[in-house]
Amino acid sequence: MTRVYYELISRRRARVLRDHLAALIPPNARVLDVGCGDGLLASLIMEARPDVAISGIDVLKQPHARIPVTVYNGEAIPFPDGGFDVALFVDVLHHAAAPLALLREARRIARARVIIKDHNRDGFAAGSILRFMDWLGNSPYGIALPYNYWPERRWRATFAELDLTIVDYRARLGLYPAPIGWIFDRSLHFIALLDVRPNALDRSLGR
């Protein structure tokens, strides 16, 4: 089952995500891929966007990683304030023990944008479907599976709490081919492009 998942689903998913993310990253950006794994997706993005430089952090450094990887403790990001233009999370936050704290860290180290790809626990049997996808895609690699999925309203409330302004929000990503996508796509996945800078009103008031 895992081999079928990789051959028919995982490779297509990586290409689709590459296209979405490559379109959202600002020009000439230095990007930190938080929870980068083996760096496959980051390497695909850089092929499509040679102006972009991506390095990664993860709790484990995988052999043959395709990008430079720094090992960290899963909580404190070991880089200075504003050390990168963009912080990128791809299906990471629902695995995190303290996702809110990790988002605060991302806001700290990102000068311009935070980009998040994650899941919405909304709709019929959403929790069960997400758990199955998570297990199928991650259990062979020993990745922690807390199944900590948030509904869209909680994501949006969290972004507002952290003063992260939504610039672009995509909930129809087309990650899976039909008919699989009728079950596993829907609006269970989203990408949010978030601005970390003060808004125009704040700047005009000198905040």
C-alpha positions, 0 to 999 in steps of 0.5 A: 500500500505504501509503495502504491501511495508513493507511485500514484499519489506522493510524487504527483502531490509533490509536483502540485505543491511545488507549483503552488509554493513556487508561485507564492514565494517572493523574488530572491527570497531566503527561505527556511523550510521548517520540518523539511524532511529530506528536502525533496519539496524544497529542491523541486521549488528551487528547480522551478525558482532558481532565484530562491535559496532554501535551507531546512531544519528538522528534529532529525537529519535524514541521510542524503538530504537534498538541502542544507539541514540544521537539527533543532529541538522542535520548538526553538528555531536556532536562528536570529530575528529576521534571519530569513525572508520566509518561513515555510511549513508543509504539513508540519504544524499538525505534528508539533507538540506546541504549534502556536509556539512554533508559529511565534518562532516563525514570525520572529525569524521571518522578515516578510512572509510565513507560508503554511500548508496544512489540514482543515478538520472540516466536513464529513468524516474529516478527522478519520480521513486525515488520520488515514492519510497521515498514517499512510504517508508517515508511519513507515518513517517513524514520524510522530502522529498526534493527529492534531488537526484544526478546523479552518476557524481555529487556524484563522483565529490563530493567525489573527492572534499572532498578527499574521495577515492573510495575503492568499488562502487556497483551499482547493489544491488539487493534490490528488487525481480523480476519483481519489481527490473526491475523498481526499482533497475537498477542502481538507488541505489549505495553503496560507500566505501570511504577511508578518509585517505591520499593516498599512494603518499601523505603519501610518500611525508609527506602530 
